[in-house]
Amino acid sequence: MKIYFDTCSLQRPLDDKSQLRIALEAEAILGLITLVEMETLELISSETLLFEVQKTPNIHRKHYILSVLNKGRTFIVLNDDIKKRARTLNQIGIKSVDALHLACAEAAKADYFCTCDDTLLKKAQALTDNQIRAVSPLELIEAIEI
């Protein structure tokens, strides 16, 4: 099963866990990363993820995310088809970088696109031509039923 995590979901384990939802999502992401390490799930990385991570000012966060992305077996390089799809997604209201993440996930034929961003999640789930299933970390845990 192929999973694409956007940057906010990969960073969730490093967020302040004083809110129950954040604490639960952080534990879900850590559990999912463990399944990647066990090769039960396949992590997809992308040029878009690396671009966004490089902009992260917190060096601890940057190193953590890069260490997780190194566990990926599939790496998606941006190409004209991905950029075209991202432009289409952007035109219907999805932010540019988020649109690139979705387009990369689609190009990799991911089974799931995981995000903690409620706005992105709602827009991705509402797509009528969506080629992958967009989920929150908690929905992903339920969906994989391992």
Chimera marker file (.cmm) of the C-alpha trace (Angstrom):
<marker_set name="trace">
<marker id="1" x="0.000" y="0.000" z="0.000" r="1" g="1" b="0" radius="0.5"/>
<marker id="2" x="1.488" y="3.322" z="-1.128" r="1" g="1" b="0" radius="0.5"/>
<marker id="3" x="1.170" y="6.399" z="1.096" r="1" g="1" b="0" radius="0.5"/>
<marker id="4" x="1.999" y="10.043" z="0.390" r="1" g="1" b="0" radius="0.5"/>
<marker id="5" x="2.256" y="12.240" z="3.500" r="1" g="1" b="0" radius="0.5"/>
<marker id="6" x="2.267" y="15.991" z="2.977" r="1" g="1" b="0" radius="0.5"/>
<marker id="7" x="4.704" y="18.110" z="4.978" r="1" g="1" b="0" radius="0.5"/>
<marker id="8" x="2.267" y="19.088" z="7.730" r="1" g="1" b="0" radius="0.5"/>
<marker id="9" x="1.468" y="15.448" z="8.459" r="1" g="1" b="0" radius="0.5"/>
<marker id="10" x="5.155" y="14.506" z="8.545" r="1" g="1" b="0" radius="0.5"/>
<marker id="11" x="5.770" y="17.301" z="11.051" r="1" g="1" b="0" radius="0.5"/>
<marker id="12" x="2.818" y="16.384" z="13.287" r="1" g="1" b="0" radius="0.5"/>
<marker id="13" x="4.903" y="14.290" z="15.755" r="1" g="1" b="0" radius="0.5"/>
<marker id="14" x="6.958" y="17.430" z="16.492" r="1" g="1" b="0" radius="0.5"/>
<marker id="15" x="3.962" y="19.693" z="17.175" r="1" g="1" b="0" radius="0.5"/>
<marker id="16" x="2.781" y="20.772" z="20.639" r="1" g="1" b="0" radius="0.5"/>
<marker id="17" x="0.657" y="17.883" z="21.866" r="1" g="1" b="0" radius="0.5"/>
<marker id="18" x="-1.384" y="19.827" z="24.448" r="1" g="1" b="0" radius="0.5"/>
<marker id="19" x="-4.483" y="19.408" z="22.249" r="1" g="1" b="0" radius="0.5"/>
<marker id="20" x="-5.919" y="15.891" z="22.142" r="1" g="1" b="0" radius="0.5"/>
<marker id="21" x="-6.378" y="15.862" z="18.366" r="1" g="1" b="0" radius="0.5"/>
<marker id="22" x="-2.739" y="16.814" z="17.755" r="1" g="1" b="0" radius="0.5"/>
<marker id="23" x="-1.521" y="14.200" z="20.234" r="1" g="1" b="0" radius="0.5"/>
<marker id="24" x="-3.623" y="11.479" z="18.570" r="1" g="1" b="0" radius="0.5"/>
<marker id="25" x="-2.521" y="12.465" z="15.068" r="1" g="1" b="0" radius="0.5"/>
<marker id="26" x="1.119" y="12.544" z="16.181" r="1" g="1" b="0" radius="0.5"/>
<marker id="27" x="0.858" y="9.001" z="17.544" r="1" g="1" b="0" radius="0.5"/>
<marker id="28" x="-0.924" y="7.878" z="14.380" r="1" g="1" b="0" radius="0.5"/>
<marker id="29" x="1.866" y="9.281" z="12.184" r="1" g="1" b="0" radius="0.5"/>
<marker id="30" x="4.540" y="7.628" z="14.342" r="1" g="1" b="0" radius="0.5"/>
<marker id="31" x="2.686" y="4.320" z="14.056" r="1" g="1" b="0" radius="0.5"/>
<marker id="32" x="2.409" y="4.703" z="10.292" r="1" g="1" b="0" radius="0.5"/>
<marker id="33" x="6.130" y="5.479" z="10.031" r="1" g="1" b="0" radius="0.5"/>
<marker id="34" x="6.790" y="2.276" z="11.969" r="1" g="1" b="0" radius="0.5"/>
<marker id="35" x="4.733" y="0.406" z="9.360" r="1" g="1" b="0" radius="0.5"/>
<marker id="36" x="6.881" y="2.023" z="6.649" r="1" g="1" b="0" radius="0.5"/>
<marker id="37" x="10.012" y="0.800" z="8.463" r="1" g="1" b="0" radius="0.5"/>
<marker id="38" x="8.500" y="-2.689" z="8.644" r="1" g="1" b="0" radius="0.5"/>
<marker id="39" x="7.779" y="-2.424" z="4.884" r="1" g="1" b="0" radius="0.5"/>
<marker id="40" x="4.077" y="-2.945" z="5.481" r="1" g="1" b="0" radius="0.5"/>
<marker id="41" x="3.446" y="0.468" z="3.889" r="1" g="1" b="0" radius="0.5"/>
<marker id="42" x="5.385" y="2.107" z="1.072" r="1" g="1" b="0" radius="0.5"/>
<marker id="43" x="6.305" y="5.752" z="1.635" r="1" g="1" b="0" radius="0.5"/>
<marker id="44" x="6.332" y="8.061" z="-1.374" r="1" g="1" b="0" radius="0.5"/>
<marker id="45" x="8.664" y="11.040" z="-1.382" r="1" g="1" b="0" radius="0.5"/>
<marker id="46" x="8.817" y="13.848" z="-3.898" r="1" g="1" b="0" radius="0.5"/>
<marker id="47" x="10.737" y="16.800" z="-5.150" r="1" g="1" b="0" radius="0.5"/>
<marker id="48" x="7.902" y="18.948" z="-3.763" r="1" g="1" b="0" radius="0.5"/>
<marker id="49" x="8.387" y="17.528" z="-0.263" r="1" g="1" b="0" radius="0.5"/>
<marker id="50" x="12.130" y="18.163" z="-0.408" r="1" g="1" b="0" radius="0.5"/>
<marker id="51" x="11.551" y="21.714" z="-1.631" r="1" g="1" b="0" radius="0.5"/>
<marker id="52" x="9.166" y="22.440" z="1.226" r="1" g="1" b="0" radius="0.5"/>
<marker id="53" x="11.399" y="20.782" z="3.828" r="1" g="1" b="0" radius="0.5"/>
<marker id="54" x="14.397" y="22.831" z="2.718" r="1" g="1" b="0" radius="0.5"/>
<marker id="55" x="12.404" y="25.972" z="3.557" r="1" g="1" b="0" radius="0.5"/>
<marker id="56" x="11.825" y="24.751" z="7.132" r="1" g="1" b="0" radius="0.5"/>
<marker id="57" x="13.720" y="27.122" z="9.446" r="1" g="1" b="0" radius="0.5"/>
<marker id="58" x="13.821" y="24.729" z="12.411" r="1" g="1" b="0" radius="0.5"/>
<marker id="59" x="16.848" y="22.490" z="11.855" r="1" g="1" b="0" radius="0.5"/>
<marker id="60" x="15.470" y="19.774" z="14.181" r="1" g="1" b="0" radius="0.5"/>
<marker id="61" x="12.249" y="19.554" z="12.151" r="1" g="1" b="0" radius="0.5"/>
<marker id="62" x="14.186" y="19.589" z="8.888" r="1" g="1" b="0" radius="0.5"/>
<marker id="63" x="16.465" y="16.699" z="9.948" r="1" g="1" b="0" radius="0.5"/>
<marker id="64" x="13.538" y="14.703" z="11.310" r="1" g="1" b="0" radius="0.5"/>
<marker id="65" x="11.492" y="15.016" z="8.108" r="1" g="1" b="0" radius="0.5"/>
<marker id="66" x="14.488" y="14.219" z="5.901" r="1" g="1" b="0" radius="0.5"/>
<marker id="67" x="15.170" y="11.093" z="7.977" r="1" g="1" b="0" radius="0.5"/>
<marker id="68" x="11.570" y="9.988" z="7.453" r="1" g="1" b="0" radius="0.5"/>
<marker id="69" x="11.650" y="10.763" z="3.728" r="1" g="1" b="0" radius="0.5"/>
<marker id="70" x="14.811" y="8.661" z="3.395" r="1" g="1" b="0" radius="0.5"/>
<marker id="71" x="12.631" y="5.653" z="4.235" r="1" g="1" b="0" radius="0.5"/>
<marker id="72" x="10.699" y="6.177" z="1.002" r="1" g="1" b="0" radius="0.5"/>
<marker id="73" x="11.085" y="3.685" z="-1.816" r="1" g="1" b="0" radius="0.5"/>
<marker id="74" x="9.486" y="5.873" z="-4.475" r="1" g="1" b="0" radius="0.5"/>
<marker id="75" x="10.657" y="9.392" z="-5.362" r="1" g="1" b="0" radius="0.5"/>
<marker id="76" x="8.603" y="11.582" z="-7.675" r="1" g="1" b="0" radius="0.5"/>
<marker id="77" x="10.426" y="14.180" z="-9.746" r="1" g="1" b="0" radius="0.5"/>
<marker id="78" x="8.331" y="17.059" z="-11.053" r="1" g="1" b="0" radius="0.5"/>
<marker id="79" x="7.526" y="16.857" z="-14.736" r="1" g="1" b="0" radius="0.5"/>
<marker id="80" x="5.209" y="18.675" z="-17.139" r="1" g="1" b="0" radius="0.5"/>
<marker id="81" x="2.256" y="16.346" z="-16.475" r="1" g="1" b="0" radius="0.5"/>
<marker id="82" x="2.501" y="16.844" z="-12.712" r="1" g="1" b="0" radius="0.5"/>
<marker id="83" x="2.810" y="20.619" z="-13.112" r="1" g="1" b="0" radius="0.5"/>
<marker id="84" x="-0.194" y="20.668" z="-15.459" r="1" g="1" b="0" radius="0.5"/>
<marker id="85" x="-2.299" y="18.679" z="-12.984" r="1" g="1" b="0" radius="0.5"/>
<marker id="86" x="-1.168" y="20.962" z="-10.146" r="1" g="1" b="0" radius="0.5"/>
<marker id="87" x="-2.243" y="24.030" z="-12.148" r="1" g="1" b="0" radius="0.5"/>
<marker id="88" x="-5.664" y="22.453" z="-12.653" r="1" g="1" b="0" radius="0.5"/>
<marker id="89" x="-5.952" y="21.765" z="-8.915" r="1" g="1" b="0" radius="0.5"/>
<marker id="90" x="-4.772" y="25.297" z="-8.136" r="1" g="1" b="0" radius="0.5"/>
<marker id="91" x="-7.449" y="26.765" z="-10.417" r="1" g="1" b="0" radius="0.5"/>
<marker id="92" x="-10.158" y="25.091" z="-8.333" r="1" g="1" b="0" radius="0.5"/>
<marker id="93" x="-8.854" y="26.590" z="-5.098" r="1" g="1" b="0" radius="0.5"/>
<marker id="94" x="-6.090" y="24.316" z="-3.824" r="1" g="1" b="0" radius="0.5"/>
<marker id="95" x="-2.946" y="26.209" z="-2.813" r="1" g="1" b="0" radius="0.5"/>
<marker id="96" x="0.006" y="25.840" z="-5.190" r="1" g="1" b="0" radius="0.5"/>
<marker id="97" x="2.279" y="23.667" z="-3.021" r="1" g="1" b="0" radius="0.5"/>
<marker id="98" x="-0.657" y="21.549" z="-1.858" r="1" g="1" b="0" radius="0.5"/>
<marker id="99" x="-1.682" y="21.074" z="-5.488" r="1" g="1" b="0" radius="0.5"/>
<marker id="100" x="1.839" y="19.886" z="-6.288" r="1" g="1" b="0" radius="0.5"/>
<marker id="101" x="1.682" y="17.411" z="-3.390" r="1" g="1" b="0" radius="0.5"/>
<marker id="102" x="-1.616" y="16.004" z="-4.651" r="1" g="1" b="0" radius="0.5"/>
<marker id="103" x="-0.353" y="15.828" z="-8.218" r="1" g="1" b="0" radius="0.5"/>
<marker id="104" x="2.814" y="14.015" z="-7.067" r="1" g="1" b="0" radius="0.5"/>
<marker id="105" x="0.738" y="11.537" z="-5.074" r="1" g="1" b="0" radius="0.5"/>
<marker id="106" x="-1.430" y="10.892" z="-8.110" r="1" g="1" b="0" radius="0.5"/>
<marker id="107" x="1.627" y="10.455" z="-10.344" r="1" g="1" b="0" radius="0.5"/>
<marker id="108" x="2.989" y="7.862" z="-7.922" r="1" g="1" b="0" radius="0.5"/>
<marker id="109" x="-0.364" y="6.080" z="-7.953" r="1" g="1" b="0" radius="0.5"/>
<marker id="110" x="-0.570" y="6.385" z="-4.179" r="1" g="1" b="0" radius="0.5"/>
<marker id="111" x="-3.376" y="4.574" z="-2.454" r="1" g="1" b="0" radius="0.5"/>
<marker id="112" x="-3.687" y="7.355" z="0.121" r="1" g="1" b="0" radius="0.5"/>
<marker id="113" x="-2.779" y="11.030" z="0.443" r="1" g="1" b="0" radius="0.5"/>
<marker id="114" x="-2.452" y="11.905" z="4.143" r="1" g="1" b="0" radius="0.5"/>
<marker id="115" x="-2.714" y="15.442" z="5.519" r="1" g="1" b="0" radius="0.5"/>
<marker id="116" x="-3.477" y="17.187" z="8.823" r="1" g="1" b="0" radius="0.5"/>
<marker id="117" x="-4.626" y="20.304" z="6.957" r="1" g="1" b="0" radius="0.5"/>
<marker id="118" x="-8.431" y="20.348" z="7.292" r="1" g="1" b="0" radius="0.5"/>
<marker id="119" x="-8.935" y="22.805" z="4.434" r="1" g="1" b="0" radius="0.5"/>
<marker id="120" x="-6.800" y="20.791" z="2.031" r="1" g="1" b="0" radius="0.5"/>
<marker id="121" x="-8.409" y="17.547" z="3.162" r="1" g="1" b="0" radius="0.5"/>
<marker id="122" x="-11.936" y="18.828" z="2.458" r="1" g="1" b="0" radius="0.5"/>
<marker id="123" x="-10.956" y="20.156" z="-0.967" r="1" g="1" b="0" radius="0.5"/>
<marker id="124" x="-9.105" y="16.957" z="-1.891" r="1" g="1" b="0" radius="0.5"/>
<marker id="125" x="-12.000" y="14.782" z="-0.751" r="1" g="1" b="0" radius="0.5"/>
<marker id="126" x="-14.434" y="16.893" z="-2.793" r="1" g="1" b="0" radius="0.5"/>
<marker id="127" x="-12.535" y="16.389" z="-6.054" r="1" g="1" b="0" radius="0.5"/>
<marker id="128" x="-14.687" y="14.534" z="-8.552" r="1" g="1" b="0" radius="0.5"/>
<marker id="129" x="-11.676" y="13.424" z="-10.592" r="1" g="1" b="0" radius="0.5"/>
<marker id="130" x="-9.517" y="12.462" z="-7.609" r="1" g="1" b="0" radius="0.5"/>
<marker id="131" x="-7.357" y="9.468" z="-8.388" r="1" g="1" b="0" radius="0.5"/>
<marker id="132" x="-6.383" y="8.768" z="-4.775" r="1" g="1" b="0" radius="0.5"/>
<marker id="133" x="-8.106" y="8.782" z="-1.411" r="1" g="1" b="0" radius="0.5"/>
<marker id="134" x="-7.339" y="11.831" z="0.762" r="1" g="1" b="0" radius="0.5"/>
<marker id="135" x="-7.397" y="11.093" z="4.500" r="1" g="1" b="0" radius="0.5"/>
<marker id="136" x="-6.359" y="12.443" z="7.877" r="1" g="1" b="0" radius="0.5"/>
<marker id="137" x="-3.827" y="10.403" z="9.896" r="1" g="1" b="0" radius="0.5"/>
<marker id="138" x="-6.606" y="8.950" z="12.050" r="1" g="1" b="0" radius="0.5"/>
<marker id="139" x="-8.683" y="8.034" z="8.982" r="1" g="1" b="0" radius="0.5"/>
<marker id="140" x="-5.623" y="6.381" z="7.468" r="1" g="1" b="0" radius="0.5"/>
<marker id="141" x="-5.114" y="4.226" z="10.554" r="1" g="1" b="0" radius="0.5"/>
<marker id="142" x="-8.748" y="3.100" z="10.278" r="1" g="1" b="0" radius="0.5"/>
<marker id="143" x="-8.534" y="2.564" z="6.523" r="1" g="1" b="0" radius="0.5"/>
<marker id="144" x="-5.502" y="0.306" z="6.487" r="1" g="1" b="0" radius="0.5"/>
<marker id="145" x="-6.885" y="-2.007" z="9.195" r="1" g="1" b="0" radius="0.5"/>
<marker id="146" x="-3.593" y="-3.776" z="9.866" r="1" g="1" b="0" radius="0.5"/>
<link id1="1" id2="2" r="1" g="1" b="0" radius="0.2"/>
<link id1="2" id2="3" r="1" g="1" b="0" radius="0.2"/>
<link id1="3" id2="4" r="1" g="1" b="0" radius="0.2"/>
<link id1="4" id2="5" r="1" g="1" b="0" radius="0.2"/>
<link id1="5" id2="6" r="1" g="1" b="0" radius="0.2"/>
<link id1="6" id2="7" r="1" g="1" b="0" radius="0.2"/>
<link id1="7" id2="8" r="1" g="1" b="0" radius="0.2"/>
<link id1="8" id2="9" r="1" g="1" b="0" radius="0.2"/>
<link id1="9" id2="10" r="1" g="1" b="0" radius="0.2"/>
<link id1="10" id2="11" r="1" g="1" b="0" radius="0.2"/>
<link id1="11" id2="12" r="1" g="1" b="0" radius="0.2"/>
<link id1="12" id2="13" r="1" g="1" b="0" radius="0.2"/>
<link id1="13" id2="14" r="1" g="1" b="0" radius="0.2"/>
<link id1="14" id2="15" r="1" g="1" b="0" radius="0.2"/>
<link id1="15" id2="16" r="1" g="1" b="0" radius="0.2"/>
<link id1="16" id2="17" r="1" g="1" b="0" radius="0.2"/>
<link id1="17" id2="18" r="1" g="1" b="0" radius="0.2"/>
<link id1="18" id2="19" r="1" g="1" b="0" radius="0.2"/>
<link id1="19" id2="20" r="1" g="1" b="0" radius="0.2"/>
<link id1="20" id2="21" r="1" g="1" b="0" radius="0.2"/>
<link id1="21" id2="22" r="1" g="1" b="0" radius="0.2"/>
<link id1="22" id2="23" r="1" g="1" b="0" radius="0.2"/>
<link id1="23" id2="24" r="1" g="1" b="0" radius="0.2"/>
<link id1="24" id2="25" r="1" g="1" b="0" radius="0.2"/>
<link id1="25" id2="26" r="1" g="1" b="0" radius="0.2"/>
<link id1="26" id2="27" r="1" g="1" b="0" radius="0.2"/>
<link id1="27" id2="28" r="1" g="1" b="0" radius="0.2"/>
<link id1="28" id2="29" r="1" g="1" b="0" radius="0.2"/>
<link id1="29" id2="30" r="1" g="1" b="0" radius="0.2"/>
<link id1="30" id2="31" r="1" g="1" b="0" radius="0.2"/>
<link id1="31" id2="32" r="1" g="1" b="0" radius="0.2"/>
<link id1="32" id2="33" r="1" g="1" b="0" radius="0.2"/>
<link id1="33" id2="34" r="1" g="1" b="0" radius="0.2"/>
<link id1="34" id2="35" r="1" g="1" b="0" radius="0.2"/>
<link id1="35" id2="36" r="1" g="1" b="0" radius="0.2"/>
<link id1="36" id2="37" r="1" g="1" b="0" radius="0.2"/>
<link id1="37" id2="38" r="1" g="1" b="0" radius="0.2"/>
<link id1="38" id2="39" r="1" g="1" b="0" radius="0.2"/>
<link id1="39" id2="40" r="1" g="1" b="0" radius="0.2"/>
<link id1="40" id2="41" r="1" g="1" b="0" radius="0.2"/>
<link id1="41" id2="42" r="1" g="1" b="0" radius="0.2"/>
<link id1="42" id2="43" r="1" g="1" b="0" radius="0.2"/>
<link id1="43" id2="44" r="1" g="1" b="0" radius="0.2"/>
<link id1="44" id2="45" r="1" g="1" b="0" radius="0.2"/>
<link id1="45" id2="46" r="1" g="1" b="0" radius="0.2"/>
<link id1="46" id2="47" r="1" g="1" b="0" radius="0.2"/>
<link id1="47" id2="48" r="1" g="1" b="0" radius="0.2"/>
<link id1="48" id2="49" r="1" g="1" b="0" radius="0.2"/>
<link id1="49" id2="50" r="1" g="1" b="0" radius="0.2"/>
<link id1="50" id2="51" r="1" g="1" b="0" radius="0.2"/>
<link id1="51" id2="52" r="1" g="1" b="0" radius="0.2"/>
<link id1="52" id2="53" r="1" g="1" b="0" radius="0.2"/>
<link id1="53" id2="54" r="1" g="1" b="0" radius="0.2"/>
<link id1="54" id2="55" r="1" g="1" b="0" radius="0.2"/>
<link id1="55" id2="56" r="1" g="1" b="0" radius="0.2"/>
<link id1="56" id2="57" r="1" g="1" b="0" radius="0.2"/>
<link id1="57" id2="58" r="1" g="1" b="0" radius="0.2"/>
<link id1="58" id2="59" r="1" g="1" b="0" radius="0.2"/>
<link id1="59" id2="60" r="1" g="1" b="0" radius="0.2"/>
<link id1="60" id2="61" r="1" g="1" b="0" radius="0.2"/>
<link id1="61" id2="62" r="1" g="1" b="0" radius="0.2"/>
<link id1="62" id2="63" r="1" g="1" b="0" radius="0.2"/>
<link id1="63" id2="64" r="1" g="1" b="0" radius="0.2"/>
<link id1="64" id2="65" r="1" g="1" b="0" radius="0.2"/>
<link id1="65" id2="66" r="1" g="1" b="0" radius="0.2"/>
<link id1="66" id2="67" r="1" g="1" b="0" radius="0.2"/>
<link id1="67" id2="68" r="1" g="1" b="0" radius="0.2"/>
<link id1="68" id2="69" r="1" g="1" b="0" radius="0.2"/>
<link id1="69" id2="70" r="1" g="1" b="0" radius="0.2"/>
<link id1="70" id2="71" r="1" g="1" b="0" radius="0.2"/>
<link id1="71" id2="72" r="1" g="1" b="0" radius="0.2"/>
<link id1="72" id2="73" r="1" g="1" b="0" radius="0.2"/>
<link id1="73" id2="74" r="1" g="1" b="0" radius="0.2"/>
<link id1="74" id2="75" r="1" g="1" b="0" radius="0.2"/>
<link id1="75" id2="76" r="1" g="1" b="0" radius="0.2"/>
<link id1="76" id2="77" r="1" g="1" b="0" radius="0.2"/>
<link id1="77" id2="78" r="1" g="1" b="0" radius="0.2"/>
<link id1="78" id2="79" r="1" g="1" b="0" radius="0.2"/>
<link id1="79" id2="80" r="1" g="1" b="0" radius="0.2"/>
<link id1="80" id2="81" r="1" g="1" b="0" radius="0.2"/>
<link id1="81" id2="82" r="1" g="1" b="0" radius="0.2"/>
<link id1="82" id2="83" r="1" g="1" b="0" radius="0.2"/>
<link id1="83" id2="84" r="1" g="1" b="0" radius="0.2"/>
<link id1="84" id2="85" r="1" g="1" b="0" radius="0.2"/>
<link id1="85" id2="86" r="1" g="1" b="0" radius="0.2"/>
<link id1="86" id2="87" r="1" g="1" b="0" radius="0.2"/>
<link id1="87" id2="88" r="1" g="1" b="0" radius="0.2"/>
<link id1="88" id2="89" r="1" g="1" b="0" radius="0.2"/>
<link id1="89" id2="90" r="1" g="1" b="0" radius="0.2"/>
<link id1="90" id2="91" r="1" g="1" b="0" radius="0.2"/>
<link id1="91" id2="92" r="1" g="1" b="0" radius="0.2"/>
<link id1="92" id2="93" r="1" g="1" b="0" radius="0.2"/>
<link id1="93" id2="94" r="1" g="1" b="0" radius="0.2"/>
<link id1="94" id2="95" r="1" g="1" b="0" radius="0.2"/>
<link id1="95" id2="96" r="1" g="1" b="0" radius="0.2"/>
<link id1="96" id2="97" r="1" g="1" b="0" radius="0.2"/>
<link id1="97" id2="98" r="1" g="1" b="0" radius="0.2"/>
<link id1="98" id2="99" r="1" g="1" b="0" radius="0.2"/>
<link id1="99" id2="100" r="1" g="1" b="0" radius="0.2"/>
<link id1="100" id2="101" r="1" g="1" b="0" radius="0.2"/>
<link id1="101" id2="102" r="1" g="1" b="0" radius="0.2"/>
<link id1="102" id2="103" r="1" g="1" b="0" radius="0.2"/>
<link id1="103" id2="104" r="1" g="1" b="0" radius="0.2"/>
<link id1="104" id2="105" r="1" g="1" b="0" radius="0.2"/>
<link id1="105" id2="106" r="1" g="1" b="0" radius="0.2"/>
<link id1="106" id2="107" r="1" g="1" b="0" radius="0.2"/>
<link id1="107" id2="108" r="1" g="1" b="0" radius="0.2"/>
<link id1="108" id2="109" r="1" g="1" b="0" radius="0.2"/>
<link id1="109" id2="110" r="1" g="1" b="0" radius="0.2"/>
<link id1="110" id2="111" r="1" g="1" b="0" radius="0.2"/>
<link id1="111" id2="112" r="1" g="1" b="0" radius="0.2"/>
<link id1="112" id2="113" r="1" g="1" b="0" radius="0.2"/>
<link id1="113" id2="114" r="1" g="1" b="0" radius="0.2"/>
<link id1="114" id2="115" r="1" g="1" b="0" radius="0.2"/>
<link id1="115" id2="116" r="1" g="1" b="0" radius="0.2"/>
<link id1="116" id2="117" r="1" g="1" b="0" radius="0.2"/>
<link id1="117" id2="118" r="1" g="1" b="0" radius="0.2"/>
<link id1="118" id2="119" r="1" g="1" b="0" radius="0.2"/>
<link id1="119" id2="120" r="1" g="1" b="0" radius="0.2"/>
<link id1="120" id2="121" r="1" g="1" b="0" radius="0.2"/>
<link id1="121" id2="122" r="1" g="1" b="0" radius="0.2"/>
<link id1="122" id2="123" r="1" g="1" b="0" radius="0.2"/>
<link id1="123" id2="124" r="1" g="1" b="0" radius="0.2"/>
<link id1="124" id2="125" r="1" g="1" b="0" radius="0.2"/>
<link id1="125" id2="126" r="1" g="1" b="0" radius="0.2"/>
<link id1="126" id2="127" r="1" g="1" b="0" radius="0.2"/>
<link id1="127" id2="128" r="1" g="1" b="0" radius="0.2"/>
<link id1="128" id2="129" r="1" g="1" b="0" radius="0.2"/>
<link id1="129" id2="130" r="1" g="1" b="0" radius="0.2"/>
<link id1="130" id2="131" r="1" g="1" b="0" radius="0.2"/>
<link id1="131" id2="132" r="1" g="1" b="0" radius="0.2"/>
<link id1="132" id2="133" r="1" g="1" b="0" radius="0.2"/>
<link id1="133" id2="134" r="1" g="1" b="0" radius="0.2"/>
<link id1="134" id2="135" r="1" g="1" b="0" radius="0.2"/>
<link id1="135" id2="136" r="1" g="1" b="0" radius="0.2"/>
<link id1="136" id2="137" r="1" g="1" b="0" radius="0.2"/>
<link id1="137" id2="138" r="1" g="1" b="0" radius="0.2"/>
<link id1="138" id2="139" r="1" g="1" b="0" radius="0.2"/>
<link id1="139" id2="140" r="1" g="1" b="0" radius="0.2"/>
<link id1="140" id2="141" r="1" g="1" b="0" radius="0.2"/>
<link id1="141" id2="142" r="1" g="1" b="0" radius="0.2"/>
<link id1="142" id2="143" r="1" g="1" b="0" radius="0.2"/>
<link id1="143" id2="144" r="1" g="1" b="0" radius="0.2"/>
<link id1="144" id2="145" r="1" g="1" b="0" radius="0.2"/>
<link id1="145" id2="146" r="1" g="1" b="0" radius="0.2"/>
</marker_set>
